[in-house]
């Protein structure tokens, strides 16, 4: 008799993570796939494919099949999932026997987008597929008491989306999801450098800038970073030095939109739960929680305590895996 493997998958715009009940996180790599354009065969996935971005010949395409937390390219996502299931199976130490899978979806996703995610996972041989909303998974992964009648506020800043949700008694009470996340901040930096310095930089350079000298809208000691790109006037490589103040300004608009989503969610909160929020505050998860100064900035703006989850990048997938245990409970609440 084979034991059914239970796994949780966080199908993120930037990274895909797989969680197994027995082994914890068994796969954590970028959601990138490299394919041969002529034969449509998959050449590389994850970290290996990401290292090829912007460096491949014309016959190879490097694609990110997930956009804004949902599937943008269905076939590529299915291929990517198949490869990931193989890799994750090796890490667990056996191949899956029709696993039960829980996948998280953005709370703002449509029924069609959810169906696409469910079908893609079923095509990879899953026996049962359960979908769980991302903020709920993030809250479970951040060890919040989601099944109690207490307000748990989660701000999940991912690659493609920022999700803000108030969770109480196993369900989402109020939620706002905007399609702005870490990728948009990278895009803001690329556009700024292009406009001000006539310099073309790639996504990976933009991400490096954001991680090193990107700051939320707080006062800070100015830092600088030397970067290389292609001069749009001469077409030749060029090196420039950027200041953290400039990058902060470049990201301002997107950060304010994230703040607006948090405020809108808190304004929708039932008065009975508002007291809990003042006491318990807000918890940040997702890669965006690692932006310099974001905790301090949000505390100034929304005047409630702001905490960062112990492992913000993994909260969603840990919650997705753990939710296998509470899924029946959550289902009863949802009925």
Buried (B, 14 or more C-beta within 10 A) or exposed (E): EEEEBBBBBBBBBBBBBBBBBEEEBBBBBBBBBBBEEEEEEBBBBBEBBBBBBEEEEEEBBBBBBBBBBBBBBBEBBBBBBBBBBEBBBEEBEEEBEEBBBBBBBBBBBEEEBBEBBBBBBBBBBBEBBBBBBBBBBBBBBBBBEBBEEBBBBBBBBBBBBBBBBBBBEBBBBBBBBBBBBBBBBBBBBBEBBBEEBBBBBBBBBBBBBBBBBBBBBBEBEEBEBEBEBBBEEEEEEBEBEBEBBBBBEBBEEBBEBBBBBBBBBBEEBEEEBBEBBEEBBBBBBBBBBBBBBBBBBBBEBBEBBBBBBEEBBBBBBBBBBBBBEBBEEBEEEEE
